[in-house]
């Protein structure tokens, strides 16, 4: 009789176990080992709401703050289904009482991650199908309707967008029906076109290639868009980046406005370790104001030069060259910049210098070219050149004393300075014109200074 009771109780417990639901506030470090021998790693799972184990269908359902970890892969979502019969993970967002999605699936592998509306991932083959993906690659974002992930971590997008805008609905993008993404390497697209506010534009590309790694490589620079009250809609800072070599790179950018204005910019950067480093920035703007036929119509051409050069003292202790140049037309920043600091700056200064020192000698020679420019008065002041020959203090009578006792005249020191300086003052509009020679204001100064000092 006891044997019969035991069999009945065991049968009821088994039946209950097959349909059980386990509820918990938070389950931590819960894991199962798949019955499939092809899975070699433990599947760690947890959920903040509940876990439903369906033995008959070989599935586990995780609700609310669901998370699984398997072989370096982490999937987080509002709902996750584990089908250990087919080794497939399905992740979907949760739905609130208003029918809105929240807790969208997030897939993380190594240092890369993406968000989607739905993820189906095979743990064995490492392939996946993703719907409505949003992922960050380098400085840009990629959005796709249907994406296939291969075992080599390569993503194939069907109807995708590439953009540098970080909004959920980007203000601008490059759209293509086919996009291939190799994480941390490159992004390749088929025929593509530019969209602004999701409206297609006539700007079409036969293909797209975007470098996507930390190493320097040549590639397109995606422009930003906007609107200017005076110049119209614009595409700004679009161009191409040239990775010339390990010591040198160059970026060429352009701006274009719907009312006819345009601009060009180039930035050359160079660096040689233990020798020198610097950058040269050239900018030109062609600004069209108003409309043809109106009295205030005008075309203004501006330019600006920035050059910074620093020499490493290890290169040559006897000769030191440096440059810091900021010069251009007085109206450049007013017409061509959106940087508030540059826009409000009224003066620009530049200097280029070469300093020569002789070994075992108190003498040194300094040659400088200086520039100062006021954008309000539109006057340019130049020191062209400013040359100084100096001698550090020496004690010339020290060698006359042959005895061991110090003499008072040994403390007589002498230093020397010769300075030659030519100052020029001229209006910026006349700087490069021949008629400027007639009204050019020049001031030549020569200074000689000999200092004798007796220390007691």
C-alpha positions as CSV (number, residue, x, y, z in Angstrom):
1,X,0.0,0.0,0.0
2,X,2.9,2.4,0.9
3,X,4.5,1.6,-2.5
4,X,1.3,2.6,-4.3
5,X,1.1,5.9,-2.4
6,X,4.7,6.6,-3.2
7,X,4.2,6.0,-6.9
8,X,1.1,8.3,-7.0
9,X,2.9,11.1,-5.2
10,X,5.9,10.8,-7.4
11,X,3.7,10.9,-10.5
12,X,1.9,14.1,-9.3
13,X,5.2,15.8,-8.5
14,X,6.6,14.9,-11.9
15,X,3.5,16.3,-13.6
16,X,3.6,19.5,-11.6
17,X,7.3,20.0,-12.4
18,X,6.7,19.8,-16.2
19,X,4.4,22.8,-16.0
20,X,5.9,24.8,-13.1
21,X,6.6,28.5,-13.1
22,X,9.3,29.9,-10.9
23,X,8.7,33.5,-9.7
24,X,11.4,35.6,-8.1
25,X,12.3,39.3,-7.5
26,X,15.8,38.8,-8.8
27,X,17.6,35.6,-9.7
28,X,21.4,35.8,-9.7
29,X,24.0,33.3,-11.0
30,X,21.3,30.9,-12.3
31,X,22.7,28.7,-15.0
32,X,21.9,25.6,-17.0
33,X,24.0,23.3,-19.1
34,X,22.4,22.6,-22.4
35,X,21.5,19.0,-23.1
36,X,22.9,19.4,-26.6
37,X,26.4,18.1,-26.6
38,X,27.3,20.7,-29.2
39,X,27.2,23.5,-26.6
40,X,30.4,23.5,-24.7
41,X,29.8,26.4,-22.4
42,X,27.4,27.2,-19.6
43,X,24.4,29.4,-20.3
44,X,24.0,31.9,-17.4
45,X,20.6,33.4,-17.1
46,X,18.7,35.7,-14.8
47,X,15.5,37.8,-14.7
48,X,14.0,40.3,-12.4
49,X,10.3,39.2,-12.9
50,X,10.0,35.5,-13.6
51,X,11.4,32.4,-15.3
52,X,9.1,29.9,-16.9
53,X,10.7,26.5,-17.6
54,X,8.9,24.5,-20.3
55,X,10.5,21.0,-20.2
56,X,8.2,19.5,-22.8
57,X,9.1,22.1,-25.5
58,X,12.7,22.4,-24.2
59,X,12.3,26.2,-23.7
60,X,13.0,28.7,-21.0
61,X,11.2,32.0,-20.9
62,X,12.7,34.9,-19.0
63,X,10.5,38.0,-18.2
64,X,11.5,41.5,-17.0
65,X,15.1,42.5,-16.9
66,X,16.1,39.3,-18.6
67,X,19.8,38.6,-19.2
68,X,21.9,35.7,-20.5
69,X,25.6,35.2,-20.8
70,X,27.3,32.6,-23.1
71,X,30.9,32.3,-24.2
72,X,31.6,36.1,-24.1
73,X,28.2,37.1,-25.4
74,X,25.6,39.0,-23.4
75,X,22.0,39.6,-24.4
76,X,19.8,41.9,-22.3
77,X,16.1,42.4,-23.0
78,X,12.6,42.7,-21.5
79,X,11.9,39.1,-22.7
80,X,14.2,36.3,-23.7
81,X,13.3,32.8,-25.0
82,X,16.0,30.1,-24.8
83,X,15.3,27.2,-27.2
84,X,17.9,24.7,-26.2
85,X,16.6,22.1,-28.7
86,X,17.7,24.4,-31.6
87,X,20.3,26.4,-29.7
88,X,18.4,29.6,-30.6
89,X,18.0,32.7,-28.4
90,X,15.1,35.0,-29.1
91,X,15.0,38.5,-27.5
92,X,12.2,41.0,-27.7
93,X,11.2,44.2,-25.8
94,X,8.6,44.3,-23.1
95,X,5.2,46.0,-23.9
96,X,3.5,48.3,-21.4
97,X,-0.3,48.8,-20.9
98,X,-0.4,51.4,-23.7
99,X,1.2,49.0,-26.2
100,X,4.6,50.8,-26.2
101,X,7.9,49.0,-26.3
102,X,10.5,49.3,-23.5
103,X,13.6,47.3,-22.5
104,X,14.7,46.8,-26.1
105,X,17.2,43.9,-26.7
106,X,20.9,44.8,-26.3
107,X,23.5,42.5,-27.7
108,X,27.1,42.8,-26.4
109,X,30.1,40.9,-27.7
110,X,33.6,41.8,-26.6
111,X,33.7,45.6,-26.7
112,X,31.0,46.1,-29.3
113,X,27.2,46.3,-28.7
114,X,24.0,47.2,-30.5
115,X,20.3,47.7,-29.8
116,X,17.4,46.2,-31.8
117,X,13.7,45.5,-31.8
118,X,14.2,41.7,-32.1
119,X,17.2,39.4,-32.0
120,X,17.4,35.8,-33.0
121,X,20.8,34.3,-32.3
122,X,22.1,30.7,-32.8
123,X,24.5,29.8,-30.0
124,X,26.1,27.0,-32.0
125,X,26.7,28.7,-35.4
126,X,27.0,32.2,-34.0
127,X,24.7,33.5,-36.7
128,X,21.8,35.8,-36.1
129,X,18.9,37.8,-37.6
130,X,18.3,41.2,-36.1
131,X,15.4,43.5,-36.8
132,X,15.6,47.3,-36.6
133,X,19.1,47.5,-35.4
134,X,20.9,50.7,-34.0
135,X,24.6,50.4,-33.5
136,X,27.6,52.8,-33.1
137,X,30.6,52.2,-35.3
138,X,33.5,54.6,-34.8
139,X,32.2,58.2,-35.0
140,X,29.0,57.2,-36.8
141,X,25.8,55.3,-36.3
142,X,24.2,52.6,-38.4
143,X,20.5,51.9,-38.6
144,X,19.0,48.9,-40.4
145,X,15.7,47.2,-40.9
146,X,16.8,43.6,-41.3
147,X,20.4,42.6,-40.5
148,X,22.2,39.3,-40.8
149,X,25.1,38.5,-38.5
150,X,27.6,35.8,-39.6
151,X,29.9,33.6,-37.5
152,X,32.8,36.0,-38.5
153,X,31.0,38.9,-36.8
154,X,30.3,40.5,-40.2
155,X,26.9,42.3,-40.5
156,X,24.9,42.6,-43.7
157,X,22.3,45.3,-43.6
158,X,19.2,45.4,-45.8
159,X,18.0,49.0,-46.2
160,X,20.4,50.7,-43.8
161,X,21.4,54.3,-42.9
162,X,24.8,55.6,-42.0
163,X,24.9,58.9,-40.1
164,X,26.9,60.9,-37.6
165,X,23.7,62.3,-36.0
166,X,23.0,60.8,-32.6
167,X,19.2,61.2,-32.7
168,X,16.9,58.2,-32.7
169,X,15.5,59.6,-36.0
170,X,18.6,61.1,-37.6
171,X,18.3,64.5,-39.2
172,X,20.6,63.3,-42.1
173,X,22.0,60.0,-43.3
174,X,23.4,58.1,-46.2
175,X,21.0,55.4,-47.2
176,X,21.7,52.2,-49.1
177,X,19.9,49.0,-49.7
178,X,23.1,47.0,-49.0
179,X,25.6,47.8,-46.3
180,X,28.4,45.5,-45.1
181,X,30.0,46.2,-41.7
182,X,33.2,44.7,-40.5
183,X,33.5,45.9,-36.9
184,X,36.6,47.8,-36.1
185,X,37.7,47.7,-39.7
186,X,35.5,49.2,-42.4
187,X,31.9,50.0,-43.6
188,X,31.1,49.3,-47.3
189,X,27.8,50.3,-49.0
190,X,26.3,49.8,-52.5
191,X,24.7,52.7,-54.4
192,X,23.6,55.3,-51.8
193,X,22.0,58.7,-51.6
194,X,21.9,61.5,-49.0
195,X,18.7,62.0,-47.1
196,X,17.9,65.1,-45.0
197,X,15.0,64.9,-42.6
198,X,14.3,61.5,-44.3
199,X,13.8,63.3,-47.6
200,X,16.0,61.9,-50.5
201,X,18.3,64.4,-52.2
202,X,19.9,64.4,-55.7
203,X,23.3,63.7,-54.1
204,X,24.0,60.1,-55.1
205,X,27.1,57.9,-54.5
206,X,27.9,54.8,-56.6
207,X,29.3,53.2,-53.5
208,X,30.5,54.2,-50.0
209,X,33.6,53.3,-48.1
210,X,34.1,54.4,-44.5
211,X,37.2,53.4,-42.4
212,X,36.2,52.1,-39.0
213,X,39.2,51.5,-36.9
214,X,41.6,53.2,-34.6
215,X,44.4,53.1,-37.1
216,X,44.8,56.0,-39.5
217,X,43.3,55.4,-42.9
218,X,42.0,57.5,-45.8
219,X,38.3,58.0,-46.2
220,X,35.3,60.3,-46.7
221,X,34.4,63.0,-44.1
222,X,30.6,63.2,-43.7
223,X,29.3,66.8,-43.8
224,X,27.0,68.3,-41.3
225,X,24.0,70.2,-42.3
226,X,22.2,73.3,-41.1
227,X,20.7,76.7,-42.0
228,X,22.1,80.2,-41.9
229,X,19.7,83.2,-41.9
230,X,21.9,85.0,-44.5
231,X,23.4,82.2,-46.5
232,X,20.7,79.6,-46.6
233,X,20.8,75.9,-46.1
234,X,24.3,74.4,-46.0
235,X,26.4,71.2,-46.0
236,X,29.5,71.9,-43.9
237,X,32.8,70.3,-43.3
238,X,32.4,67.5,-45.9
239,X,35.5,66.2,-47.7
240,X,38.2,63.6,-47.6
241,X,40.9,62.5,-45.2
242,X,44.3,61.4,-46.5
243,X,46.4,59.2,-44.2
244,X,49.7,59.9,-46.0
245,X,52.0,58.1,-43.6
246,X,52.7,57.7,-39.9
247,X,54.2,61.2,-39.7
248,X,51.8,63.1,-42.0
249,X,48.1,63.4,-42.6
250,X,45.9,65.8,-44.5
251,X,42.2,66.7,-44.5
252,X,40.4,68.7,-47.2
253,X,37.0,70.0,-46.4
254,X,34.4,72.2,-48.1
255,X,31.2,74.1,-47.3
256,X,28.4,74.9,-49.7
257,X,25.3,77.1,-49.3
258,X,22.1,77.2,-51.2
259,X,22.5,81.0,-51.9
260,X,25.8,80.6,-53.7
261,X,28.4,80.9,-50.9
262,X,31.2,78.3,-50.5
263,X,34.3,77.7,-48.6
264,X,37.5,75.5,-48.6
265,X,39.6,74.3,-45.7
266,X,42.8,72.2,-45.4
267,X,44.5,70.9,-42.3
268,X,48.0,69.4,-42.6
269,X,49.4,67.8,-39.5
270,X,52.9,66.5,-39.1
271,X,54.9,64.9,-36.3
272,X,58.4,63.4,-36.1
273,X,59.2,61.9,-32.7
274,X,62.0,63.7,-30.9
275,X,62.3,66.2,-33.8
276,X,59.3,68.4,-34.4
277,X,55.5,68.6,-34.6
278,X,52.9,71.0,-35.9
279,X,49.9,71.8,-38.1
280,X,49.0,74.1,-40.9
281,X,45.4,75.2,-41.4
282,X,44.4,77.2,-44.5
283,X,40.9,78.5,-45.0
284,X,39.2,80.4,-47.8
285,X,35.6,81.7,-48.0
286,X,33.6,83.1,-50.8
287,X,30.6,84.8,-49.2
288,X,27.6,86.0,-51.3
289,X,25.4,88.5,-49.5
290,X,21.8,89.2,-50.5
291,X,20.5,88.7,-54.1
292,X,21.7,89.9,-57.5
293,X,20.0,93.2,-58.4
294,X,19.5,94.4,-54.8
295,X,21.5,97.4,-53.6
296,X,23.2,95.4,-50.7
297,X,24.4,92.6,-53.0
298,X,28.1,91.9,-52.5
299,X,30.7,89.1,-52.8
300,X,33.3,88.9,-50.1
301,X,36.4,86.7,-50.3
302,X,38.2,86.0,-47.0
303,X,41.1,83.9,-46.0
304,X,42.8,82.8,-42.7
305,X,46.1,81.0,-41.9
306,X,46.9,79.1,-38.7
307,X,50.4,77.6,-38.4
308,X,51.9,76.1,-35.3
309,X,55.3,74.5,-35.2
310,X,57.3,73.2,-32.2
311,X,60.8,71.8,-32.3
312,X,61.9,69.2,-29.8
313,X,65.0,70.4,-28.0
314,X,66.6,67.0,-28.5
315,X,66.8,67.7,-32.3
316,X,69.4,70.5,-32.0
317,X,70.4,72.2,-28.7
318,X,72.2,74.9,-30.7
319,X,69.3,76.0,-33.0
320,X,65.7,76.3,-32.0
321,X,62.9,77.1,-34.5
322,X,59.2,77.8,-33.5
323,X,56.2,79.4,-35.2
324,X,52.7,80.4,-34.1
325,X,50.9,82.2,-36.9
326,X,47.3,83.5,-36.8
327,X,46.6,85.9,-39.7
328,X,44.0,86.6,-42.3
329,X,41.4,89.0,-43.5
330,X,39.6,91.1,-40.8
331,X,36.1,89.8,-41.7
332,X,36.9,86.1,-42.0
333,X,35.6,85.0,-38.6
334,X,32.6,87.3,-38.9
335,X,31.6,85.7,-42.1
336,X,32.9,82.1,-41.9
337,X,33.1,80.8,-38.4
338,X,30.6,79.5,-35.8
339,X,33.2,79.4,-33.0
340,X,32.2,82.1,-30.5
341,X,35.8,82.6,-29.3
342,X,37.1,83.4,-32.8
343,X,34.0,85.5,-33.6
344,X,34.5,87.8,-30.5
345,X,38.3,88.0,-30.8
346,X,39.4,91.5,-32.1
347,X,43.2,90.9,-32.2
348,X,45.4,88.3,-33.8
349,X,49.1,87.8,-33.1
350,X,51.8,85.8,-34.7
351,X,55.5,85.1,-34.2
352,X,58.2,83.1,-36.0
353,X,61.5,82.9,-34.3
354,X,65.0,81.3,-34.8
355,X,67.4,81.2,-31.9
356,X,71.1,80.3,-32.4
357,X,73.4,79.4,-29.6
358,X,77.1,78.7,-29.8
359,X,78.7,76.0,-27.8
360,X,81.2,77.2,-25.2
361,X,80.3,80.8,-26.0
362,X,78.2,83.4,-24.1
363,X,76.8,84.7,-27.4
364,X,73.4,83.9,-28.8
365,X,71.5,85.3,-31.8
366,X,67.7,85.6,-32.0
367,X,65.8,86.5,-35.1
368,X,62.0,87.1,-35.0
369,X,59.2,88.1,-37.2
370,X,56.1,89.4,-35.3
371,X,52.6,90.3,-36.4
372,X,49.7,92.0,-34.7
373,X,46.3,92.7,-36.3
374,X,43.2,94.5,-35.0
375,X,40.0,93.5,-36.7
376,X,38.2,96.7,-35.6
377,X,40.8,99.3,-36.7
378,X,41.9,97.0,-39.6
379,X,45.5,98.0,-38.9
380,X,48.4,95.5,-39.2
381,X,51.6,96.0,-37.2
382,X,54.7,94.0,-38.3
383,X,58.1,93.7,-36.8
384,X,60.1,92.7,-39.8
385,X,62.7,91.7,-38.7
386,X,63.5,91.9,-35.0
387,X,67.1,90.7,-34.5
388,X,69.0,90.6,-31.2
389,X,72.6,89.6,-30.5
390,X,73.2,89.1,-26.8
391,X,76.1,88.0,-24.6
392,X,75.5,86.5,-21.2
393,X,77.4,88.1,-18.3
394,X,81.1,87.3,-18.2
395,X,84.0,88.2,-15.8
396,X,86.7,89.3,-18.2
397,X,89.2,90.4,-15.5
398,X,89.1,87.1,-13.6
399,X,92.0,85.7,-15.6
400,X,94.3,88.5,-14.6
401,X,94.6,87.4,-11.0
402,X,97.4,84.8,-10.8
403,X,97.3,84.5,-7.0
404,X,95.1,82.3,-4.9
405,X,93.4,85.3,-3.2
406,X,90.3,86.8,-4.8
407,X,90.7,90.4,-6.0
408,X,87.9,92.9,-6.1
409,X,88.2,93.5,-9.9
410,X,87.4,89.8,-10.5
411,X,83.8,90.5,-9.6
412,X,83.4,93.0,-12.4
413,X,80.8,91.5,-14.8
414,X,79.9,92.6,-18.3
415,X,76.9,91.8,-20.5
416,X,76.1,92.9,-24.0
417,X,73.0,93.4,-26.1
418,X,72.5,94.7,-29.7
419,X,69.0,94.9,-31.0
420,X,67.9,95.8,-34.5
421,X,64.1,96.2,-35.1
422,X,62.1,97.4,-38.1
423,X,58.4,98.2,-37.4
424,X,55.8,98.5,-40.1
425,X,52.2,99.7,-39.7
426,X,49.7,99.4,-42.6
427,X,46.0,98.9,-43.3
428,X,45.2,95.3,-44.1
429,X,43.5,96.3,-47.4
430,X,46.8,97.7,-48.7
431,X,49.2,95.0,-47.4
432,X,49.8,93.3,-50.8
433,X,49.3,96.3,-53.1
434,X,52.0,98.3,-54.8
435,X,50.4,101.7,-53.8
436,X,51.2,100.7,-50.2
437,X,54.8,101.6,-50.7
438,X,53.8,105.3,-50.9
439,X,52.1,105.5,-47.6
440,X,54.0,102.7,-45.7
441,X,54.9,103.7,-42.2
442,X,58.2,102.3,-41.1
443,X,60.2,102.8,-38.0
444,X,63.8,101.5,-37.6
445,X,65.3,101.1,-34.1
446,X,68.8,100.1,-33.3
447,X,69.7,99.6,-29.6
448,X,73.1,99.0,-28.1
449,X,73.4,98.1,-24.4
450,X,76.6,97.4,-22.5
451,X,76.2,96.6,-18.8
452,X,79.1,96.6,-16.3
453,X,78.4,95.4,-12.8
454,X,80.5,95.0,-9.7
455,X,79.3,92.6,-7.0
456,X,80.5,93.0,-3.4
